[in-house]
Amino acid sequence: MSSSFHNADKSTHRRVMLVGLMFCALFVAVSFFAKEQPENHYVLQKADRLVRTAGAPLPAN
């Protein structure tokens, strides 16, 4: 009778899941930092505007 992954104990299953999760996280991190980051400061300007106007009353048109 051959042993299969479905017959393995829980510790083996957890170890395989952990290794797979680590490889997935490593792939996401490497692909994120490897791509060229755009020189777009629009998000920073928008966040700065939101912070500066936080708590101010809305302008009446």
trRosetta pair geometry for C-beta under 8 A, 3 or more apart (Angstrom, degrees):
i j d omega theta_ij theta_ji phi_ij phi_ji
3 7 5.5 -126 -155 77 71 127
3 8 7.3 84 169 -72 108 73
4 7 5.2 91 55 10 71 101
4 8 7.7 -107 105 -27 44 84
5 8 5.5 -33 -159 -4 42 120
5 13 7.8 109 176 -97 85 82
5 16 7.6 15 -149 -30 115 176
8 12 4.1 -92 166 82 124 137
8 13 5.8 152 96 -51 110 82
9 12 5.3 96 59 10 72 102
9 13 7.2 -134 103 -4 38 93
10 13 5.4 -56 -147 38 37 114
10 14 6.2 36 156 -19 70 104
11 14 5.8 -52 -146 37 31 110
11 15 6.3 34 154 -22 64 107
12 15 5.6 -54 -146 36 31 113
12 16 6.4 30 155 -17 65 105
13 16 5.9 -56 -149 36 29 109
13 17 6.4 28 153 -17 64 108
14 17 5.6 -56 -146 39 32 111
14 18 6.1 33 155 -21 67 107
15 18 5.7 -54 -145 36 29 112
15 19 6.4 28 156 -17 64 105
16 19 5.9 -53 -146 37 30 109
16 20 6.3 30 154 -17 63 108
17 20 5.7 -58 -149 39 30 112
17 21 6.2 30 154 -19 65 108
18 21 5.7 -54 -145 37 30 111
18 22 6.3 31 155 -20 64 105
19 22 5.7 -53 -147 36 31 112
19 23 6.5 31 154 -17 64 104
20 23 5.8 -54 -148 36 31 110
20 24 6.3 31 153 -19 65 107
21 24 5.6 -54 -147 37 32 113
21 25 6.3 30 155 -16 66 106
22 25 5.8 -54 -144 39 31 109
22 26 6.2 33 155 -20 64 108
23 26 5.6 -55 -145 38 30 113
23 27 6.3 33 155 -21 64 105
24 27 5.8 -54 -149 34 29 111
24 28 6.5 27 154 -16 64 105
25 28 5.8 -54 -147 37 33 110
25 29 6.2 31 156 -18 66 108
26 29 5.8 -56 -144 38 30 110
26 30 6.2 25 159 -15 66 109
27 30 6.0 -57 -143 40 27 107
27 31 6.1 21 161 -14 64 112
28 31 6.0 -60 -143 42 26 106
28 32 6.2 26 158 -22 64 109
29 32 5.9 -57 -146 34 27 110
29 33 6.3 7 164 -2 65 110
30 33 6.4 -65 -141 47 27 96
30 34 5.7 27 162 -25 66 118
31 34 5.8 -54 -131 37 26 113
31 35 6.7 27 168 -24 60 104
32 35 6.8 -62 -159 25 23 103
40 43 7.0 70 118 0 98 91
41 44 4.8 -51 -168 44 76 117
41 45 5.8 81 131 -26 86 98
42 45 5.7 -57 -147 37 31 110
42 46 6.2 30 156 -19 67 107
43 46 5.8 -55 -147 37 30 111
43 47 6.3 29 154 -17 64 107
44 47 5.8 -54 -145 38 31 109
44 48 6.2 33 154 -21 64 106
45 48 5.6 -53 -147 35 31 113
45 49 6.4 32 154 -20 64 105
46 49 5.7 -53 -149 35 31 112
46 50 6.5 32 152 -19 64 105
47 50 5.6 -53 -148 36 33 112
47 51 6.4 32 154 -19 66 105
48 51 5.8 -55 -148 36 31 109
48 52 6.3 27 156 -17 65 109
49 52 5.9 -56 -144 38 29 108
49 53 6.2 6 164 0 65 114
50 53 6.4 -71 -142 49 24 95
50 54 6.3 49 154 -57 63 94
51 54 5.7 -31 -149 -8 31 119
53 56 4.9 -78 -165 31 64 126
